């Protein structure tokens, strides 16, 4: 079995990954920017629980590399430790300890000593919950009672306004839960949080909250004509993407009155690809049989205006997190999983194969159509406009 090549990211790449994660991008989106799988992004974020480690900084009182180079030059010139200390404005004992802990006067090297000091300084400060067992037990009890970290922090502040040792911020609680290297709060306490996430993402880090994940000029489903809702008129469709392995996707379209299904192959879920596929399918049908399209809030239809301009088909968007408003499409997608199961790479299916699957589904009798098939029902609509 061929072993997978280990992926390394440079310091600048890691900084970019953290920047994009904090802006609210998904791991899949970040991975595409590096032409990598989302799993490699997860490996960068997960050791610290999705919480960005603080940038390390040297103390202003610590010896710098330039100071150590002066020490090295002074030793080569056989100057006394006191003379070197006076030149650097340091105590002689500071210079003495620096030299002795880095190999002595004969083996002292500025660059190696500076790196060794940087490595020795990597001693994480114990967090407040680690230092106060009673506070830690209180937080654990409240988490088990399904209290959120913010509720716990607020309650502690209200209950102990003048006792700092009994208060802790909600971010400290989150960090202690998600950064298990701290060894403070048990990992099983994560199960008591409302959001069951493997890594932490602040509620403030969201593209939707910045307006970047929203659909511009979206027409709400509440403005959709009543005739669409009661299925009285043919030609009103619901659409979605179903996903497979390796970031593969297929467009699914269902006509509300007849339950007639159309499948369209797309190379990816970018809005340009999806809209182009929808335009191609729309042009195969008479306008009377393609009057409107209802979609969810997915960004794959962000360029819905191009679709409407090209087809004269009105687009309506469901309310956020309301898939039931596209119930016909959701039910059809479940039926399609018999042919396109989860975990299958959908990019391996040709358009001809997808059309054959749609044909099979359209030729299956449906109870909701009084056991007519969607193909028969749709053919009646075609005949009525002929």
C-alpha positions, 0 to 999 in steps of 0.5 A: 500500500502506497504511503501518503506523502506528509504535507508541510506548511511554512510559517507564512502559510500557517499564518494565512490558514489561521487568518482565513479561518478567523475570517470565517472560511471553511476548511474546504475553502482554505484547502482549495486555496492551497490545492490541498484536502481539507484534512490537511487544514484540519491537521494545522487547526486541531492541535490547538482546538481551532484556537489560534496560538498567540504569537510568541514575543521576546521580553524586552529585558531578554538578551537579543541576538545582537547582545549575544554577538557582542558577548561572542566577540568579547570572548574572542577578544579575551575581554573580561565578563565585567567589561562585556557587561558594562558595554551591554548595560547588563549585570555581570551575573547575567553575562556569566549565566548566559555563557555557562548555560551555553557551553562555556567561554570556549564553546559559546556561539551567538546564533546557537545560544539565541535559538537555545534561549528561544526554545527554553522560553517555550514554557506555557503559562498555567491557566487559571483553571489549572491553578484553582481546583475549586473553580475548575470543579465549579466549571465542570459541574455547570458544564455537565448541567448544559450551561454554556461557557458564557453563562458560566462566566457571567454567573461567576462574575455576578456571584463573586464580583469582588473575588477574582480567584472565583471568576474566569472568562468564557474564552478560558473555558473554551480553550481548556476544553478544546486545547486538551494539551492543557490537561485541565477540563476533561474532553468528554465535557465537550459533549455537553456543549450545544454546538458539537464541534471537533474544534473551536470556531468563535460565533463572531468568525462567520462570513455570513455575519460579515455579509460575505456569505449572503446572497445579494439581491435574493428574493425571499420565498415569501414573495413566491406566487401562491400558484407555485405553493399549491402546485396549480401551474406546472413549470416551477422547480426546486433545485439543490446540489447533492455531494459525493466524495472528493468534493464532487457534486451533481445538480438536482432539479425537481418540477413541483407539480409532476415531481419530474427530475433532471440531473446535471453534471458540474465540475465543482460547486462554484457559482459559475459552474452551477449557473452555467449548468442551470442555464444549459438545462433551462434552454432545453425546456419551453419557457412555460415549463420553466417559470421559477426556481427555488433554491436554498441559501448556498453560495453556489447560486450567488450569481443568480442574476446571470441565470435570470438574465439568460433564461427569464426564470425567476429565482426564489431563496429559502429562509436560512436553515429551512430545507423543508421549504424545498420539501419536494427537492429534499425528498427527491434527493433521498430517493436519488441516494439509492443511485448516488449513495453517500461516499461515492465520487460523483465526478465519475458519472457522465452526463449520460449516466446521470440522465439514465438515473433521472429517467429511471426515477421519472419512470417509477410510479409515485403514490403522491401522483396516484401512482402515475409516473413523473414522466407521464405527468410531465408529458401531460404538461408538455402536451397542454402547451403544444 
